[in-house]
């Protein structure tokens, strides 16, 4: 965190630590810019909360040594790979159940039929930490695309998509409830990952804690931010990594 980070000429010497906080400020600026655009539909605003939660999880776990992913934090406790596998499994399951709730005929049962549920073979938790995180991020993006389109189509048909009935844990709920579950489930298992890392003696250091804030802020705006702007933000963080690595 202490190597020199060069920002602009004429100021006092700065450190990589300051650069990380500047990267966070850049993400905050992008978030504010995105908020100035057209008003979001409710479904997109809800799913942005899930993307914010995902960004926090990515910041917590990205770049961990790969051997960590299979270490049990305590006898009988899930290692990180199993937690992340569950996160991916539930992302796919929640998507399938919400799609069914939005598309089912009135005569069909509330409970999602087996043929319409997520397939176990699609839950791939093999490989490195970053491999698994990448699949979770890809699934999260696919969920957003599918559900935003379906909610809009349902609304265009004259039905209220958010009040469509469905089941969760055998409770009668609606699609609005289900949409909010994406974020809360990610938060739940980010906490579980944090507890596992603590048990392994791997509490997040200063840099990782700032990166978590950067990741969460990025997640909150990335769906509404143009690709060139996101690339500029990525380059800023890559330059910081280069400065720290060179030292």
C-alpha positions as CSV (number, residue, x, y, z in Angstrom):
1,X,0.0,0.0,0.0
2,X,3.0,2.4,0.5
3,X,4.8,2.5,-2.9
4,X,4.6,5.8,-4.7
5,X,1.6,6.5,-6.8
6,X,1.8,9.3,-9.3
7,X,-1.4,11.3,-9.9
8,X,-0.7,14.8,-11.1
9,X,2.3,17.0,-11.1
10,X,2.8,19.6,-8.4
11,X,1.1,17.8,-5.5
12,X,2.5,16.1,-2.4
13,X,3.8,12.5,-2.8
14,X,1.1,9.9,-2.8
15,X,0.9,6.1,-2.2
16,X,-0.8,3.2,-3.8
17,X,-3.3,3.4,-0.9
18,X,-4.3,6.9,-2.1
19,X,-4.6,5.5,-5.6
20,X,-7.1,2.8,-4.5
21,X,-9.2,5.4,-2.8
22,X,-9.1,7.5,-6.0
23,X,-10.2,4.5,-7.9
24,X,-13.2,4.2,-5.5
25,X,-13.9,7.9,-6.1
26,X,-13.9,7.3,-9.9
27,X,-16.4,4.5,-9.5
28,X,-18.6,6.7,-7.3
29,X,-18.5,9.4,-10.0
30,X,-19.6,6.8,-12.6
31,X,-22.4,5.8,-10.3
32,X,-23.6,9.4,-10.0
33,X,-23.4,9.8,-13.7
34,X,-25.5,6.7,-14.3
35,X,-28.1,8.0,-11.8
36,X,-28.5,11.2,-13.9
37,X,-29.7,9.1,-16.9
38,X,-33.2,8.0,-17.7
39,X,-35.1,6.7,-14.7
40,X,-34.6,2.9,-14.2
41,X,-37.5,0.5,-14.3
42,X,-38.1,-1.1,-10.9
43,X,-36.8,-4.5,-12.1
44,X,-33.5,-3.0,-13.2
45,X,-33.1,-1.1,-9.9
46,X,-33.7,-4.2,-7.9
47,X,-31.3,-6.3,-9.9
48,X,-28.6,-3.5,-9.6
49,X,-28.7,-4.3,-5.8
50,X,-27.8,-7.9,-6.7
51,X,-24.9,-6.6,-8.9
52,X,-23.7,-4.4,-6.0
53,X,-23.8,-7.5,-3.7
54,X,-21.9,-9.5,-6.3
55,X,-19.2,-6.8,-6.6
56,X,-18.6,-7.1,-2.9
57,X,-18.3,-10.9,-3.2
58,X,-15.9,-10.5,-6.1
59,X,-13.8,-8.1,-4.1
60,X,-13.6,-10.4,-1.1
61,X,-12.6,-13.5,-3.1
62,X,-10.8,-12.4,-6.3
63,X,-7.1,-13.2,-6.4
64,X,-7.1,-15.5,-3.4
65,X,-4.5,-18.3,-3.6
66,X,-6.3,-21.2,-5.4
67,X,-5.4,-23.7,-2.7
68,X,-7.6,-21.8,-0.3
69,X,-10.8,-22.6,-2.2
70,X,-10.8,-26.3,-1.0
71,X,-9.7,-25.8,2.6
72,X,-12.3,-26.5,5.3
73,X,-12.6,-23.6,7.7
74,X,-13.6,-26.2,10.4
75,X,-14.6,-29.9,10.4
76,X,-17.8,-30.3,8.5
77,X,-17.9,-26.6,7.4
78,X,-18.2,-25.8,3.7
79,X,-14.9,-24.7,2.0
80,X,-15.2,-21.7,-0.3
81,X,-15.7,-23.9,-3.4
82,X,-18.8,-25.3,-2.0
83,X,-20.1,-21.9,-0.9
84,X,-19.5,-20.5,-4.4
85,X,-21.0,-23.6,-6.0
86,X,-24.1,-23.0,-3.9
87,X,-24.2,-19.3,-5.0
88,X,-24.1,-20.3,-8.6
89,X,-26.7,-23.0,-8.1
90,X,-29.1,-20.6,-6.4
91,X,-28.6,-17.9,-9.0
92,X,-29.7,-20.3,-11.7
93,X,-32.5,-21.7,-9.5
94,X,-33.9,-18.3,-8.7
95,X,-33.8,-17.3,-12.3
96,X,-35.7,-20.4,-13.4
97,X,-38.3,-20.0,-10.7
98,X,-38.8,-16.3,-11.5
99,X,-39.0,-17.0,-15.3
100,X,-41.7,-19.7,-14.6
101,X,-43.7,-17.3,-12.4
102,X,-43.7,-14.7,-15.1
103,X,-44.6,-17.1,-17.9
104,X,-46.8,-19.8,-16.5
105,X,-50.5,-20.2,-17.5
106,X,-53.1,-19.6,-14.8
107,X,-54.0,-23.3,-14.9
108,X,-50.4,-24.4,-14.2
109,X,-49.3,-25.1,-10.6
110,X,-47.5,-22.4,-8.6
111,X,-44.6,-24.7,-7.9
112,X,-42.0,-24.8,-10.8
113,X,-42.2,-28.2,-12.5
114,X,-38.9,-30.2,-12.6
115,X,-38.6,-29.8,-16.3
116,X,-38.5,-26.0,-15.9
117,X,-36.0,-25.9,-13.1
118,X,-32.3,-25.2,-13.4
119,X,-30.2,-28.2,-14.4
120,X,-27.6,-29.6,-12.0
121,X,-25.2,-30.1,-14.8
122,X,-25.1,-26.3,-15.4
123,X,-23.6,-25.7,-11.9
124,X,-19.9,-25.9,-12.7
125,X,-17.6,-25.1,-9.7
126,X,-14.4,-26.6,-11.1
127,X,-11.2,-24.7,-11.6
128,X,-9.6,-21.7,-9.9
129,X,-11.2,-19.2,-7.6
130,X,-11.4,-16.8,-10.6
131,X,-12.9,-19.5,-12.8
132,X,-15.8,-20.0,-10.4
133,X,-16.3,-16.3,-9.8
134,X,-16.4,-15.7,-13.5
135,X,-19.2,-18.2,-14.0
136,X,-21.2,-16.6,-11.2
137,X,-20.7,-13.2,-12.8
138,X,-21.7,-14.5,-16.2
139,X,-24.8,-16.1,-14.7
140,X,-25.7,-12.9,-12.9
141,X,-25.6,-11.0,-16.1
142,X,-27.7,-13.6,-18.0
143,X,-30.3,-13.4,-15.2
144,X,-30.6,-9.7,-15.6
145,X,-31.1,-9.9,-19.3
146,X,-33.7,-12.6,-19.1
147,X,-35.7,-11.1,-16.3
148,X,-35.7,-7.5,-17.4
149,X,-37.0,-8.6,-20.8
150,X,-39.7,-10.8,-19.3
151,X,-40.9,-8.2,-16.8
152,X,-41.3,-5.7,-19.6
153,X,-43.1,-8.2,-21.8
154,X,-45.4,-9.1,-18.9
155,X,-46.2,-5.5,-18.2
156,X,-46.9,-4.9,-21.9
157,X,-49.4,-7.7,-21.9
158,X,-51.5,-5.8,-19.3
159,X,-50.4,-7.8,-16.2
160,X,-48.6,-6.6,-13.2
161,X,-45.3,-8.6,-13.4
162,X,-44.3,-7.8,-9.8
163,X,-47.5,-9.2,-8.3
164,X,-47.4,-12.5,-10.2
165,X,-47.7,-15.3,-7.5
166,X,-45.0,-17.7,-6.9
167,X,-43.5,-19.9,-4.1
168,X,-40.3,-19.5,-2.1
169,X,-39.5,-22.1,0.6
170,X,-43.1,-23.1,0.3
171,X,-44.3,-19.6,1.3
172,X,-46.7,-17.8,-1.0
173,X,-44.9,-14.8,-2.3
174,X,-44.7,-12.7,-5.5
175,X,-42.2,-11.9,-8.2
176,X,-41.1,-8.6,-6.5
177,X,-40.1,-10.7,-3.4
178,X,-38.2,-13.1,-5.6
179,X,-36.3,-10.3,-7.4
180,X,-35.1,-8.9,-4.1
181,X,-33.9,-12.4,-3.0
182,X,-31.1,-12.3,-5.6
183,X,-29.2,-9.6,-3.6
184,X,-30.0,-10.8,-0.2
185,X,-28.8,-14.3,-1.0
186,X,-25.5,-13.0,-2.3
187,X,-25.0,-10.9,0.8
188,X,-25.8,-14.0,3.0
189,X,-23.1,-16.1,1.4
190,X,-20.6,-13.2,1.2
191,X,-20.9,-13.1,4.9
192,X,-20.3,-16.9,5.0
193,X,-17.2,-16.6,2.8
194,X,-15.9,-13.8,5.1
195,X,-16.5,-16.1,8.2
196,X,-14.7,-18.9,6.4
197,X,-11.7,-16.8,5.6
198,X,-11.5,-15.6,9.2
199,X,-11.5,-19.2,10.4
200,X,-8.6,-19.9,8.0
201,X,-6.7,-16.9,9.4
202,X,-7.2,-14.9,6.2
203,X,-9.1,-11.8,7.3
204,X,-9.2,-9.3,4.4
205,X,-6.4,-6.8,4.6
206,X,-6.6,-3.1,3.9
207,X,-6.2,-3.3,0.2
208,X,-8.9,-6.0,-0.1
209,X,-11.3,-4.0,2.0
210,X,-11.0,-1.0,-0.3
211,X,-11.3,-3.3,-3.4
212,X,-14.5,-4.7,-2.0
213,X,-15.9,-1.1,-1.8
214,X,-14.7,-0.5,-5.4
215,X,-16.3,-3.8,-6.6
216,X,-19.6,-3.0,-4.9
217,X,-19.8,0.5,-6.3
218,X,-18.9,-0.9,-9.8
219,X,-21.7,-3.4,-9.5
220,X,-24.2,-0.7,-8.7
221,X,-23.6,1.2,-11.9
222,X,-22.0,-1.2,-14.5
223,X,-25.3,-2.1,-16.2
224,X,-25.9,1.6,-17.0
225,X,-22.4,2.6,-17.8
226,X,-21.0,2.6,-21.3
227,X,-18.3,0.1,-22.2
228,X,-15.6,2.7,-22.9
229,X,-16.1,4.3,-19.5
230,X,-15.9,0.9,-17.8
231,X,-12.7,0.2,-19.7
232,X,-11.2,3.5,-18.5
233,X,-12.0,2.5,-14.9
234,X,-10.4,-0.9,-15.4
235,X,-7.2,0.8,-16.8
236,X,-7.0,3.0,-13.7
237,X,-7.0,0.0,-11.4
238,X,-4.6,-1.9,-13.7
239,X,-2.1,1.0,-13.4
240,X,-2.3,0.8,-9.6
241,X,-1.6,-2.9,-9.7
242,X,1.4,-2.2,-11.9
243,X,2.7,0.4,-9.6
244,X,2.4,-1.9,-6.6
245,X,3.9,-4.8,-8.4
246,X,6.9,-2.8,-9.6
247,X,7.7,-1.8,-6.0
